[in-house]
Amino acid sequence: MHIPDGIVPAQVCIAGYGLTGLLTWYSLRQINKGSDPNAKIPKASLLTAAFFVASSIYIPIPPSSVHLVLNGLLGVVLGYFAFPAILIGLFFQALVVGHGGLTTLGINASMMGIPALLAYHIFQLRTVGRRKKDLLDERVTKTRVGLFAFLGGAVGLALAALIFTGIVVTTVPADFDFETERAAIVTLLFLHIPLALLEGTFTAMLAVFLHRVKPELLTER
């Protein structure tokens, strides 16, 4: 689910870099509001590496195959660190494994980073509307952590797939067979439905595990 070089017009690439620059600035500003931003860099580095590796793990779903993205997971666990982590991961994916491209780096970062930030905010809803007695009920807490982590992980990937589809369908070059390309893109979109459920499940399992062994890793920033 990476947009390669040469697929979208130059003005779209420029707009992608502009939006990514703005979101990177905003994310770093939010990060710096935390009590100790530097303490969270090792965790961000580890998950940036996981995001980089995820693109090399292909899952066969006939008639094609898809690969893990983990942008929702990064949003749930890293918060605002997710956007710069995704940007760095995409940069090295373009250079090392040829996924995406440098001209479309801004587009791809926004396409995956915006859903990651949304996943973070979805996960924060786990504490909304809780009664005081629920705060002492570990079973209720674990259930809410798992539920909202699943939603964050699934929505993160699903929204990125929708954005990808919208960008590619509306910017298909004139020399492409539009109907054929649109059919292939829509098919690819539907192939990401089971992957979104898989990533949601994996995100929920990881969040519940972290909640049990090291809850401070489920950052608020």
Residue pairs with C-beta under 8 A, 6 or more apart in sequence:
1 66
1 67
1 69
1 111
1 112
1 160
1 161
1 164
1 188
1 192
2 55
2 90
2 93
2 94
2 99
2 100
2 101
2 104
2 108
3 100
3 101
3 104
3 107
3 108
3 111
3 164
3 167
3 168
4 100
4 101
4 104
5 101
5 102
5 103
5 104
6 101
6 103
7 104
7 168
7 171
7 173
8 104
8 107
8 167
8 168
8 171
9 171
10 103
12 107
12 167
12 171
13 103
13 104
13 106
13 107
14 106
15 106
16 104
16 105
16 106
16 107
16 108
16 109
16 110
17 105
17 106
18 106
19 106
19 110
20 87
20 105
20 106
20 107
20 109
20 110
20 113
21 106
23 83
23 109
23 110
23 113
23 114
23 117
24 83
24 84
24 87
24 109
27 80
27 81
27 82
27 83
27 84
27 117
28 80
28 84
30 79
30 80
30 221
31 37
31 40
31 80
31 81
31 221
33 221
34 40
34 221
37 221
40 78
40 81
40 219
40 221
43 77
43 78
43 81
43 217
43 219
44 78
44 81
44 84
44 85
47 70
47 73
47 74
47 77
47 78
47 85
48 85
48 86
48 88
48 89
49 89
50 70
50 73
51 69
51 70
51 71
51 74
51 85
51 86
51 89
52 89
52 92
52 93
52 96
54 67
54 68
54 69
54 70
55 67
55 68
55 69
55 93
55 97
55 99
56 67
56 97
57 67
57 68
58 65
58 66
58 67
59 65
59 66
59 67
59 68
59 195
59 198
61 191
61 194
61 195
63 187
64 187
64 188
64 191
66 188
66 191
66 192
66 195
68 195
68 198
68 199
69 112
69 156
69 157
69 160
69 195
69 199
70 199
71 82
71 86
71 112
71 113
71 115
71 116
71 119
71 156
71 157
71 160
72 115
72 116
72 119
72 152
72 153
72 154
72 155
72 156
72 157
72 199
72 200
72 203
73 119
73 152
73 153
73 156
73 199
73 202
73 203
73 206
74 81
74 82
74 85
74 86
74 116
74 119
74 156
75 82
75 115
75 116
75 117
75 118
75 119
75 120
75 123
75 152
75 156
76 119
76 120
76 123
76 149
76 152
76 153
76 156
76 203
76 207
76 218
77 206
77 207
77 210
77 217
77 218
77 219
78 85
78 120
78 219
79 120
79 219
79 220
79 221
80 117
80 120
80 221
81 219
81 221
82 113
82 116
82 117
82 119
82 120
83 109
83 113
83 116
83 117
86 109
86 112
86 113
86 116
87 105
87 109
87 113
90 99
90 100
90 105
90 108
90 109
90 112
91 102
91 105
93 99
93 100
94 100
94 101
94 102
94 105
95 102
100 108
107 167
110 163
111 160
111 163
111 164
111 167
112 160
114 159
114 163
115 155
115 156
115 157
115 158
115 159
115 160
115 163
116 156
118 152
118 155
118 156
118 159
119 152
119 153
119 155
119 156
120 152
122 148
122 151
122 152
122 155
123 148
123 149
123 151
123 152
123 207
123 218
124 148
124 220
125 148
126 144
126 145
126 147
126 148
126 149
127 144
130 140
130 144
134 140
134 141
135 141
141 211
142 208
142 211
142 212
145 204
145 207
145 208
145 211
145 218
146 204
146 205
146 207
146 208
147 204
149 200
149 203
149 204
149 206
149 207
149 208
150 200
150 201
150 203
150 204
151 200
152 200
152 203
153 196
153 199
153 200
153 201
153 202
153 203
153 204
154 196
154 197
154 199
154 200
154 203
155 196
155 200
156 199
157 192
157 195
157 196
157 199
157 200
158 192
158 193
158 196
161 188
161 189
161 192
161 196
162 189
164 189
165 185
165 186
165 188
165 189
168 181
168 185
169 181
169 182
169 185
172 178
172 181
172 182
207 218
210 217
210 218
211 218
